[in-house]
Amino acid sequence: MRVAARTAVISGTATAVSGRVAQRQMAAAQASAPAPAGDASVAKVQELAALHAQGVLSDEEFAAAKAKALGI
């Protein structure tokens, strides 16, 4: 009976440690992942929209720059 209890405790501890290690690895992978390219495109279009609103870019220039930023 003691052997079975000891084995259960060891197994439970190993499972808990393994779960924590997996969570840390997942968190580290997510933290080091680059931002999606869409975020950069959105920021660029917002910057272009501000320039268009200020009158720095014409309608045609804004449309062309926006298409380029979005890869269209």
C-alpha positions in Angstrom: 0.0 0.0 0.0 2.8 2.5 0.8 4.5 1.8 -2.5 1.2 2.5 -4.4 0.7 5.8 -2.4 4.3 6.8 -3.0 4.0 6.1 -6.7 0.8 8.1 -6.9 2.5 11.1 -5.2 5.5 11.0 -7.5 3.3 10.7 -10.5 1.1 13.6 -9.4 4.2 15.8 -8.7 5.7 15.0 -12.1 2.5 15.8 -13.9 2.2 19.1 -12.1 5.8 20.1 -12.8 5.4 19.1 -16.5 2.2 21.2 -16.7 4.0 24.3 -15.3 7.0 23.8 -17.6 4.6 23.6 -20.6 2.8 26.8 -19.5 6.1 28.7 -19.2 7.3 27.5 -22.6 4.0 28.6 -24.2 4.2 32.0 -22.5 7.8 32.5 -23.6 6.9 31.5 -27.2 4.0 33.9 -27.3 6.1 36.7 -25.9 8.9 36.3 -28.4 6.6 35.9 -31.4 6.7 38.8 -33.9 3.6 41.0 -34.2 1.4 40.0 -37.1 2.1 41.9 -40.3 -1.4 43.2 -40.3 -0.6 45.4 -37.3 2.1 47.2 -39.2 -0.1 47.7 -42.2 -2.9 49.1 -40.1 -0.5 51.6 -38.4 0.8 52.6 -41.8 -2.7 53.2 -43.2 -3.6 55.3 -40.1 -0.5 57.4 -40.6 -1.4 57.9 -44.2 -4.9 58.8 -43.3 -3.7 61.4 -40.9 -1.5 62.9 -43.7 -4.4 62.8 -46.0 -6.7 64.6 -43.5 -4.0 67.3 -43.0 -3.9 67.8 -46.8 -0.4 66.6 -47.2 -1.5 63.7 -49.5 -4.0 64.1 -52.3 -6.8 61.6 -52.7 -4.8 59.8 -55.5 -1.6 59.7 -53.4 -3.5 58.4 -50.4 -5.2 55.7 -52.4 -1.9 54.6 -54.0 0.1 54.6 -50.7 -2.7 52.7 -48.9 -2.8 50.0 -51.6 1.0 49.7 -51.4 0.9 49.4 -47.6 -1.8 46.8 -47.7 -0.1 44.8 -50.5 -2.9 45.3 -52.9 
